[in-house]
């Protein structure tokens, strides 16, 4: 272990050499205590461990026929994992709601389909207009005539 300029003993000491005009003028040391921003966080240096070591209460230790050690998850842990997998993602739910809202707004802007009574009313009015003397004088004919 080395001692930092701040007085803390640590395995992780960084020495910074200073120069001026190309010549060495001194050095300073820093450690994770006095300069935490200069070092990566602890979790980046930690060893990755299997889930059965990280959460031993969620696994049962057993031995196979050939004597190998096997770890199987408990029923409670398996239910927790399945519930976590089946839980909808909040981002997906928000995107679906946004798409439904867009579809509703689009549907509001589209013309509505006419009922059979409205279609009959429109066709009868059309026939009246086409049968009028002004339409006949202009040479307007109904489709198919």
N, CA, C and O atoms as a DFTB+ gen file, in Angstrom:
580 C
 N C O
     1  1       0.839      -1.182       0.000
     2  2       0.000       0.000       0.000
     3  2       0.876       1.235       0.000
     4  3       1.961       1.268       0.581
     5  1       0.363       2.244      -0.674
     6  2       1.099       3.509      -0.755
     7  2       0.313       4.600      -0.051
     8  3      -0.890       4.478       0.181
     9  1       1.013       5.651       0.279
    10  2       0.385       6.765       0.974
    11  2       0.202       7.926      -0.009
    12  3       1.126       8.309      -0.726
    13  1      -1.003       8.466      -0.017
    14  2      -1.340       9.590      -0.883
    15  2      -0.934      10.906      -0.216
    16  3      -0.635      10.941       0.978
    17  1      -0.926      11.979      -0.996
    18  2      -0.631      13.304      -0.443
    19  2      -1.668      13.726       0.594
    20  3      -1.371      14.538       1.470
    21  1      -2.889      13.177       0.504
    22  2      -3.930      13.537       1.466
    23  2      -3.789      12.764       2.773
    24  3      -4.511      13.041       3.731
    25  1      -2.865      11.793       2.829
    26  2      -2.615      11.050       4.055
    27  2      -3.275       9.683       4.120
    28  3      -3.072       8.957       5.093
    29  1      -4.052       9.312       3.124
    30  2      -4.753       8.026       3.117
    31  2      -3.860       6.966       2.475
    32  3      -3.217       7.214       1.455
    33  1      -3.831       5.783       3.086
    34  2      -3.102       4.664       2.490
    35  2      -4.064       3.890       1.610
    36  3      -5.178       3.568       2.022
    37  1      -3.625       3.592       0.388
    38  2      -4.501       2.919      -0.558
    39  2      -3.672       2.099      -1.534
    40  3      -2.502       2.398      -1.772
    41  1      -4.291       1.053      -2.104
    42  2      -3.649       0.279      -3.161
    43  2      -3.744       1.013      -4.496
    44  3      -3.008       0.700      -5.433
    45  1      -4.636       1.974      -4.582
    46  2      -4.864       2.678      -5.841
    47  2      -4.412       4.128      -5.699
    48  3      -5.179       4.992      -5.274
    49  1      -3.194       4.372      -6.052
    50  2      -2.617       5.721      -6.006
    51  2      -2.190       6.076      -7.424
    52  3      -1.596       5.256      -8.124
    53  1      -2.490       7.276      -7.834
    54  2      -2.081       7.751      -9.150
    55  2      -1.102       8.906      -8.942
    56  3      -1.384       9.851      -8.206
    57  1       0.033       8.813      -9.593
    58  2       1.046       9.871      -9.501
    59  2       0.973      10.715     -10.763
    60  3       0.982      10.187     -11.875
    61  1       0.901      12.002     -10.589
    62  2       0.844      12.940     -11.718
    63  2       2.132      13.754     -11.713
    64  3       2.463      14.432     -10.740
    65  1       2.843      13.665     -12.829
    66  2       4.092      14.414     -12.961
    67  2       3.800      15.722     -13.672
    68  3       3.095      15.746     -14.681
    69  1       4.351      16.820     -13.138
    70  2       4.134      18.148     -13.699
    71  2       5.412      18.618     -14.378
    72  3       6.525      18.346     -13.930
    73  1       5.206      19.332     -15.477
    74  2       6.365      19.878     -16.168
    75  2       6.084      21.300     -16.614
    76  3       4.934      21.693     -16.809
    77  1       7.123      22.039     -16.765
    78  2       7.038      23.408     -17.258
    79  2       8.221      23.617     -18.198
    80  3       9.365      23.320     -17.853
    81  1       7.933      24.123     -19.372
    82  2       8.964      24.346     -20.381
    83  2       9.726      23.055     -20.693
    84  3      10.927      23.091     -20.961
    85  1       9.018      21.901     -20.658
    86  2       9.649      20.635     -20.987
    87  2      10.495      20.051     -19.882
    88  3      11.161      19.040     -20.106
    89  1      10.501      20.632     -18.707
    90  2      11.313      20.134     -17.599
    91  2      10.423      19.708     -16.449
    92  3       9.369      20.301     -16.218
    93  1      10.836      18.701     -15.742
    94  2      10.115      18.178     -14.585
    95  2      10.175      19.186     -13.442
    96  3      11.247      19.656     -13.061
    97  1       8.966      19.516     -12.890
    98  2       8.947      20.480     -11.789
    99  2       8.349      19.905     -10.510
   100  3       8.370      20.572      -9.476
   101  1       7.825      18.704     -10.553
   102  2       7.277      18.110      -9.340
   103  2       6.215      17.083      -9.653
   104  3       5.892      16.822     -10.812
   105  1       5.677      16.505      -8.588
   106  2       4.649      15.486      -8.748
   107  2       3.639      15.595      -7.612
   108  3       3.934      16.087      -6.523
   109  1       2.436      15.115      -7.913
   110  2       1.393      15.021      -6.894
   111  2       0.773      13.631      -7.014
   112  3       0.809      13.005      -8.074
   113  1       0.215      13.175      -5.929
   114  2      -0.477      11.887      -5.955
   115  2      -1.931      12.107      -5.587
   116  3      -2.288      13.041      -4.870
   117  1      -2.755      11.208      -6.107
   118  2      -4.174      11.260      -5.772
   119  2      -4.685       9.845      -5.590
   120  3      -4.156       8.892      -6.163
   121  1      -5.735       9.729      -4.772
   122  2      -6.336       8.428      -4.485
   123  2      -7.849       8.542      -4.663
   124  3      -8.349       9.647      -4.874
   125  1      -8.592       7.438      -4.584
   126  2     -10.050       7.523      -4.715
   127  2     -10.713       8.370      -3.628
   128  3     -11.839       8.830      -3.810
   129  1     -10.026       8.583      -2.493
   130  2     -10.606       9.403      -1.424
   131  2     -10.554      10.892      -1.764
   132  3     -11.536      11.608      -1.568
   133  1      -9.426      11.353      -2.266
   134  2      -9.285      12.792      -2.511
   135  2      -9.684      13.196      -3.935
   136  3     -10.004      14.362      -4.167
   137  1      -9.671      12.262      -4.891
   138  2     -10.058      12.569      -6.274
   139  2     -10.921      11.436      -6.832
   140  3     -10.464      10.693      -7.701
   141  1     -12.165      11.289      -6.348
   142  2     -12.994      10.163      -6.800
   143  2     -13.358      10.238      -8.279
   144  3     -13.621       9.204      -8.894
   145  1     -13.380      11.417      -8.857
   146  2     -13.709      11.555     -10.274
   147  2     -12.628      11.038     -11.196
   148  3     -12.897      10.790     -12.371
   149  1     -11.414      10.866     -10.703
   150  2     -10.308      10.391     -11.526
   151  2     -10.255       8.871     -11.620
   152  3      -9.511       8.328     -12.437
   153  1     -11.032       8.182     -10.797
   154  2     -11.006       6.728     -10.767
   155  2     -12.368       6.179     -11.167
   156  3     -13.396       6.815     -10.935
   157  1     -12.369       4.988     -11.773
   158  2     -13.646       4.373     -12.118
   159  2     -14.342       3.920     -10.837
   160  3     -13.684       3.671      -9.826
   161  1     -15.662       3.813     -10.877
   162  2     -16.384       3.432      -9.665
   163  2     -16.069       1.997      -9.238
   164  3     -15.589       1.192     -10.036
   165  1     -16.342       1.697      -7.992
   166  2     -16.034       0.389      -7.405
   167  2     -16.731      -0.736      -8.159
   168  3     -16.135      -1.791      -8.374
   169  1     -17.967      -0.535      -8.559
   170  2     -18.720      -1.619      -9.177
   171  2     -18.121      -2.052     -10.502
   172  3     -18.359      -3.179     -10.936
   173  1     -17.340      -1.183     -11.167
   174  2     -16.685      -1.585     -12.409
   175  2     -15.523      -2.542     -12.149
   176  3     -15.161      -3.331     -13.022
   177  1     -14.948      -2.475     -10.972
   178  2     -13.814      -3.328     -10.653
   179  2     -14.236      -4.628      -9.984
   180  3     -13.437      -5.561      -9.894
   181  1     -15.466      -4.706      -9.518
   182  2     -15.923      -5.896      -8.805
   183  2     -16.007      -7.101      -9.733
   184  3     -16.267      -6.976     -10.929
   185  1     -15.783      -8.258      -9.149
   186  2     -15.845      -9.511      -9.886
   187  2     -17.305      -9.857     -10.158
   188  3     -18.157      -9.681      -9.288
   189  1     -17.593     -10.341     -11.345
   190  2     -18.939     -10.777     -11.687
   191  2     -19.145     -12.156     -11.071
   192  3     -18.325     -13.055     -11.255
   193  1     -20.229     -12.314     -10.349
   194  2     -20.494     -13.586      -9.682
   195  2     -21.786     -14.182     -10.224
   196  3     -22.670     -13.447     -10.662
   197  1     -21.904     -15.508     -10.198
   198  2     -23.149     -16.141     -10.648
   199  2     -24.305     -15.784      -9.720
   200  3     -24.100     -15.399      -8.569
   201  1     -25.505     -15.918     -10.235
   202  2     -26.692     -15.548      -9.458
   203  2     -26.824     -16.389      -8.198
   204  3     -27.271     -15.880      -7.170
   205  1     -26.444     -17.670      -8.249
   206  2     -26.598     -18.513      -7.066
   207  2     -25.637     -18.110      -5.955
   208  3     -25.870     -18.444      -4.793
   209  1     -24.554     -17.394      -6.290
   210  2     -23.669     -16.871      -5.245
   211  2     -24.149     -15.506      -4.747
   212  3     -24.024     -15.186      -3.565
   213  1     -24.698     -14.712      -5.659
   214  2     -25.176     -13.375      -5.281
   215  2     -26.453     -13.465      -4.445
   216  3     -26.643     -12.693      -3.505
   217  1     -27.323     -14.412      -4.792
   218  2     -28.600     -14.585      -4.087
   219  2     -28.749     -16.041      -3.647
   220  3     -29.544     -16.777      -4.230
   221  1     -28.001     -16.467      -2.633
   222  2     -28.057     -17.885      -2.244
   223  2     -29.422     -18.315      -1.702
   224  3     -29.754     -19.500      -1.736
   225  1     -30.215     -17.362      -1.204
   226  2     -31.528     -17.734      -0.666
   227  2     -32.517     -18.083      -1.774
   228  3     -33.570     -18.653      -1.487
   229  1     -32.217     -17.760      -3.022
   230  2     -33.115     -18.039      -4.137
   231  2     -32.807     -19.361      -4.843
   232  3     -33.514     -19.739      -5.777
   233  1     -31.760     -20.066      -4.405
   234  2     -31.346     -21.295      -5.079
   235  2     -31.168     -22.432      -4.091
   236  3     -30.789     -22.216      -2.939
   237  1     -31.448     -23.653      -4.553
   238  2     -31.233     -24.869      -3.784
   239  2     -30.030     -25.595      -4.349
   240  3     -29.916     -25.770      -5.563
   241  1     -29.151     -26.010      -3.491
   242  2     -27.960     -26.736      -3.913
   243  2     -28.280     -28.223      -3.911
   244  3     -28.829     -28.748      -2.943
   245  1     -27.932     -28.899      -5.008
   246  2     -28.140     -30.343      -5.083
   247  2     -26.967     -30.953      -5.841
   248  3     -26.142     -30.249      -6.423
   249  1     -26.919     -32.276      -5.818
   250  2     -25.834     -32.993      -6.479
   251  2     -26.423     -33.927      -7.521
   252  3     -27.416     -34.610      -7.274
   253  1     -25.795     -33.946      -8.692
   254  2     -26.273     -34.830      -9.749
   255  2     -25.741     -36.242      -9.512
   256  3     -24.987     -36.470      -8.567
   257  1     -26.125     -37.179     -10.355
   258  2     -25.719     -38.579     -10.201
   259  2     -24.210     -38.758     -10.300
   260  3     -23.640     -39.639      -9.655
   261  1     -23.574     -37.935     -11.096
   262  2     -22.119     -38.058     -11.247
   263  2     -21.350     -37.255     -10.198
   264  3     -20.121     -37.203     -10.242
   265  1     -22.049     -36.637      -9.270
   266  2     -21.409     -35.926      -8.173
   267  2     -21.195     -34.453      -8.399
   268  3     -20.623     -33.780      -7.541
   269  1     -21.639     -33.921      -9.537
   270  2     -21.474     -32.498      -9.818
   271  2     -22.486     -31.684      -9.009
   272  3     -23.591     -32.145      -8.720
   273  1     -22.085     -30.476      -8.657
   274  2     -22.962     -29.585      -7.892
   275  2     -23.913     -28.885      -8.855
   276  3     -23.488     -28.335      -9.872
   277  1     -25.201     -28.910      -8.529
   278  2     -26.227     -28.252      -9.344
   279  2     -26.982     -27.259      -8.469
   280  3     -27.221     -27.510      -7.288
   281  1     -27.346     -26.155      -9.049
   282  2     -28.153     -25.151      -8.356
   283  2     -29.453     -24.995      -9.126
   284  3     -29.445     -24.747     -10.332
   285  1     -30.567     -25.139      -8.427
   286  2     -31.880     -24.932      -9.043
   287  2     -32.591     -23.824      -8.275
   288  3     -32.486     -23.722      -7.052
   289  1     -33.310     -23.007      -9.016
   290  2     -33.988     -21.882      -8.363
   291  2     -35.202     -22.384      -7.594
   292  3     -35.834     -23.368      -7.979
   293  1     -35.514     -21.707      -6.518
   294  2     -36.683     -22.066      -5.725
   295  2     -37.947     -21.650      -6.470
   296  3     -37.897     -20.842      -7.397
   297  1     -39.067     -22.203      -6.058
   298  2     -40.335     -21.875      -6.715
   299  2     -40.671     -20.395      -6.570
   300  3     -41.194     -19.781      -7.500
   301  1     -40.370     -19.816      -5.398
   302  2     -40.647     -18.396      -5.184
   303  2     -39.799     -17.530      -6.113
   304  3     -40.291     -16.559      -6.690
   305  1     -38.522     -17.889      -6.253
   306  2     -37.644     -17.120      -7.142
   307  2     -38.106     -17.238      -8.584
   308  3     -38.103     -16.251      -9.320
   309  1     -38.504     -18.443      -8.996
   310  2     -38.973     -18.653     -10.364
   311  2     -40.232     -17.829     -10.620
   312  3     -40.383     -17.241     -11.690
   313  1     -41.142     -17.784      -9.635
   314  2     -42.360     -16.978      -9.785
   315  2     -42.016     -15.493      -9.888
   316  3     -42.631     -14.765     -10.667
   317  1     -41.031     -15.043      -9.102
   318  2     -40.602     -13.640      -9.178
   319  2     -40.023     -13.316     -10.554
   320  3     -40.322     -12.271     -11.132
   321  1     -39.190     -14.226     -11.075
   322  2     -38.579     -14.001     -12.393
   323  2     -39.649     -13.958     -13.486
   324  3     -39.605     -13.102     -14.370
   325  1     -40.609     -14.886     -13.420
   326  2     -41.664     -14.908     -14.436
   327  2     -42.530     -13.651     -14.360
   328  3     -42.917     -13.095     -15.388
   329  1     -42.831     -13.209     -13.142
   330  2     -43.630     -11.988     -12.992
   331  2     -42.883     -10.780     -13.561
   332  3     -43.486      -9.902     -14.178
   333  1     -41.573     -10.745     -13.350
   334  2     -40.772      -9.634     -13.867
   335  2     -40.733      -9.657     -15.390
   336  3     -40.780      -8.606     -16.030
   337  1     -40.647     -10.847     -15.972
   338  2     -40.615     -10.972     -17.429
   339  2     -41.952     -10.584     -18.037
   340  3     -41.993      -9.930     -19.079
   341  1     -43.053     -10.983     -17.393
   342  2     -44.380     -10.739     -17.945
   343  2     -44.894      -9.324     -17.694
   344  3     -45.875      -8.908     -18.311
   345  1     -44.254      -8.584     -16.805
   346  2     -44.676      -7.217     -16.508
   347  2     -44.458      -6.350     -17.750
   348  3     -43.381      -6.380     -18.345
   349  1     -45.481      -5.574     -18.144
   350  2     -45.311      -4.736     -19.341
   351  2     -44.294      -3.606     -19.093
   352  3     -44.212      -3.033     -18.007
   353  1     -43.552      -3.328     -20.120
   354  2     -42.565      -2.259     -20.062
   355  2     -43.300      -0.910     -20.077
   356  3     -44.153      -0.693     -20.939
   357  1     -42.988      -0.003     -19.147
   358  2     -43.690       1.299     -19.124
   359  2     -43.514       2.095     -20.419
   360  3     -44.425       2.816     -20.825
   361  1     -42.363       1.974     -21.066
   362  2     -42.149       2.689     -22.333
   363  2     -43.070       2.146     -23.419
   364  3     -43.610       2.910     -24.218
   365  1     -43.254       0.802     -23.449
   366  2     -44.144       0.205     -24.436
   367  2     -45.590       0.601     -24.188
   368  3     -46.333       0.867     -25.133
   369  1     -45.991       0.640     -22.932
   370  2     -47.359       1.034     -22.589
   371  2     -47.606       2.484     -23.009
   372  3     -48.661       2.802     -23.559
   373  1     -46.636       3.358     -22.750
   374  2     -46.774       4.771     -23.138
   375  2     -46.843       4.914     -24.660
   376  3     -47.631       5.710     -25.170
   377  1     -46.029       4.155     -25.382
   378  2     -46.051       4.222     -26.846
   379  2     -47.382       3.724     -27.398
   380  3     -47.906       4.283     -28.362
   381  1     -47.927       2.674     -26.790
   382  2     -49.210       2.150     -27.240
   383  2     -50.319       3.164     -26.991
   384  3     -51.182       3.361     -27.846
   385  1     -50.302       3.809     -25.829
   386  2     -51.305       4.839     -25.529
   387  2     -51.209       6.005     -26.507
   388  3     -52.225       6.536     -26.956
   389  1     -49.975       6.398     -26.833
   390  2     -49.780       7.500     -27.778
   391  2     -50.318       7.127     -29.160
   392  3     -50.945       7.949     -29.828
   393  1     -50.072       5.879     -29.587
   394  2     -50.559       5.425     -30.889
   395  2     -52.087       5.374     -30.903
   396  3     -52.709       5.748     -31.897
   397  1     -52.693       4.915     -29.812
   398  2     -54.160       4.879     -29.737
   399  2     -54.747       6.286     -29.785
   400  3     -55.770       6.517     -30.430
   401  1     -54.102       7.219     -29.104
   402  2     -54.575       8.601     -29.114
   403  2     -54.479       9.201     -30.519
   404  3     -55.389       9.902     -30.961
   405  1     -53.371       8.922     -31.218
   406  2     -53.225       9.396     -32.608
   407  2     -54.306       8.798     -33.499
   408  3     -54.871       9.489     -34.347
   409  1     -54.591       7.512     -33.305
   410  2     -55.604       6.851     -34.116
   411  2     -56.986       7.443     -33.838
   412  3     -57.784       7.615     -34.760
   413  1     -57.270       7.754     -32.572
   414  2     -58.558       8.369     -32.232
   415  2     -58.695       9.738     -32.878
   416  3     -59.752      10.072     -33.412
   417  1     -57.629      10.532     -32.831
   418  2     -57.669      11.865     -33.442
   419  2     -57.836      11.766     -34.952
   420  3     -58.552      12.568     -35.552
   421  1     -57.177      10.784     -35.572
   422  2     -57.299      10.600     -37.023
   423  2     -58.733      10.200     -37.367
   424  3     -59.301      10.684     -38.346
   425  1     -59.318       9.306     -36.551
   426  2     -60.684       8.858     -36.822
   427  2     -61.672      10.005     -36.695
   428  3     -62.660      10.050     -37.429
   429  1     -61.424      10.937     -35.773
   430  2     -62.311      12.088     -35.618
   431  2     -62.281      12.987     -36.849
   432  3     -63.282      13.619     -37.185
   433  1     -61.131      13.043     -37.519
   434  2     -60.999      13.940     -38.671
   435  2     -61.547      13.323     -39.959
   436  3     -61.717      14.035     -40.949
   437  1     -61.825      12.027     -39.972
   438  2     -62.327      11.356     -41.172
   439  2     -63.845      11.504     -41.266
   440  3     -64.538      11.569     -40.251
   441  1     -64.356      11.558     -42.510
   442  2     -65.814      11.660     -42.644
   443  2     -66.489      10.365     -42.172
   444  3     -65.942       9.270     -42.307
   445  1     -67.681      10.527     -41.622
   446  2     -68.435       9.394     -41.109
   447  2     -69.182       8.713     -42.247
   448  3     -69.498       9.351     -43.251
   449  1     -69.465       7.424     -42.099
   450  2     -70.265       6.708     -43.090
   451  2     -71.726       7.117     -42.920
   452  3     -72.203       7.331     -41.805
   453  1     -72.412       7.218     -44.034
   454  2     -73.812       7.642     -44.008
   455  2     -74.722       6.442     -43.769
   456  3     -74.422       5.322     -44.180
   457  1     -75.813       6.695     -43.111
   458  2     -76.804       5.641     -42.887
   459  2     -77.626       5.459     -44.153
   460  3     -77.577       6.290     -45.060
   461  1     -78.385       4.363     -44.211
   462  2     -79.202       4.099     -45.417
   463  2     -80.284       5.170     -45.591
   464  3     -80.620       5.527     -46.720
   465  1     -80.823       5.680     -44.498
   466  2     -81.845       6.737     -44.587
   467  2     -81.228       8.015     -45.167
   468  3     -81.852       8.697     -45.980
   469  1     -80.007       8.331     -44.745
   470  2     -79.343       9.520     -45.282
   471  2     -79.029       9.344     -46.767
   472  3     -79.175      10.287     -47.545
   473  1     -78.598       8.146     -47.165
   474  2     -78.307       7.889     -48.580
   475  2     -79.568       8.022     -49.433
   476  3     -79.523       8.596     -50.521
   477  1     -80.692       7.493     -48.944
   478  2     -81.955       7.613     -49.683
   479  2     -82.360       9.067     -49.837
   480  3     -82.833       9.474     -50.897
   481  1     -82.174       9.860     -48.771
   482  2     -82.513      11.279     -48.810
   483  2     -81.656      12.007     -49.850
   484  3     -82.156      12.829     -50.618
   485  1     -80.369      11.694     -49.859
   486  2     -79.460      12.340     -50.818
   487  2     -79.817      11.945     -52.249
   488  3     -79.824      12.799     -53.135
   489  1     -80.115      10.661     -52.491
   490  2     -80.462      10.203     -53.845
   491  2     -81.766      10.818     -54.333
   492  3     -81.886      11.169     -55.507
   493  1     -82.751      10.953     -53.434
   494  2     -84.014      11.562     -53.854
   495  2     -83.815      13.041     -54.196
   496  3     -84.396      13.541     -55.160
   497  1     -82.997      13.736     -53.408
   498  2     -82.704      15.152     -53.684
   499  2     -81.957      15.292     -55.015
   500  3     -82.218      16.213     -55.790
   501  1     -81.034      14.375     -55.266
   502  2     -80.271      14.377     -56.526
   503  2     -81.217      14.199     -57.711
   504  3     -81.089      14.885     -58.726
   505  1     -82.164      13.275     -57.575
   506  2     -83.123      13.039     -58.652
   507  2     -83.986      14.280     -58.898
   508  3     -84.300      14.599     -60.045
   509  1     -84.370      14.979     -57.830
   510  2     -85.160      16.204     -57.976
   511  2     -84.371      17.262     -58.737
   512  3     -84.905      17.943     -59.613
   513  1     -83.076      17.392     -58.386
   514  2     -82.246      18.412     -59.054
   515  2     -82.067      18.062     -60.526
   516  3     -82.158      18.942     -61.383
   517  1     -81.817      16.810     -60.828
   518  2     -81.617      16.396     -62.216
   519  2     -82.899      16.511     -63.039
   520  3     -82.845      16.720     -64.251
   521  1     -84.041      16.375     -62.386
   522  2     -85.321      16.477     -63.096
   523  2     -85.762      17.920     -63.272
   524  3     -86.740      18.180     -63.973
   525  1     -85.078      18.847     -62.664
   526  2     -85.487      20.251     -62.765
   527  2     -85.256      20.767     -64.190
   528  3     -84.379      20.273     -64.898
   529  1     -86.056      21.771     -64.608
   530  2     -85.916      22.325     -65.967
   531  2     -84.546      22.961     -66.196
   532  3     -84.034      22.912     -67.315
   533  1     -83.941      23.555     -65.169
   534  2     -82.637      24.207     -65.341
   535  2     -81.568      23.174     -65.662
   536  3     -80.701      23.418     -66.501
   537  1     -81.623      22.033     -65.007
   538  2     -80.634      20.989     -65.250
   539  2     -80.807      20.400     -66.645
   540  3     -79.822      20.104     -67.322
   541  1     -82.055      20.230     -67.076
   542  2     -82.301      19.676     -68.402
   543  2     -81.875      20.660     -69.485
   544  3     -81.388      20.258     -70.542
   545  1     -82.059      21.944     -69.220
   546  2     -81.666      22.954     -70.213
   547  2     -80.144      23.022     -70.327
   548  3     -79.610      23.319     -71.395
   549  1     -79.457      22.750     -69.230
   550  2     -77.981      22.766     -69.243
   551  2     -77.424      21.480     -69.829
   552  3     -76.228      21.390     -70.103
   553  1     -78.275      20.492     -70.022
   554  2     -77.809      19.222     -70.593
   555  2     -77.191      18.292     -69.575
   556  3     -76.392      17.429     -69.939
   557  1     -77.532      18.440     -68.326
   558  2     -77.012      17.575     -67.267
   559  2     -77.886      16.332     -67.201
   560  3     -79.111      16.425     -67.129
   561  1     -77.256      15.182     -67.226
   562  2     -77.981      13.923     -67.151
   563  2     -77.481      13.098     -65.995
   564  3     -76.338      13.226     -65.557
   565  1     -78.354      12.255     -65.514
   566  2     -77.943      11.325     -64.440
   567  2     -77.016      10.283     -65.014
   568  3     -77.041      10.020     -66.217
   569  1     -76.216       9.699     -64.189
   570  2     -75.274       8.655     -64.612
   571  2     -76.038       7.510     -65.229
   572  3     -77.107       7.134     -64.747
   573  1     -75.499       6.959     -66.283
   574  2     -76.135       5.804     -66.910
   575  2     -77.202       6.158     -67.928
   576  3     -77.772       5.256     -68.543
   577  1     -77.490       7.408     -68.126
   578  2     -78.545       7.795     -69.099
   579  2     -77.924       8.144     -70.409
   580  3     -78.632       8.493     -71.354
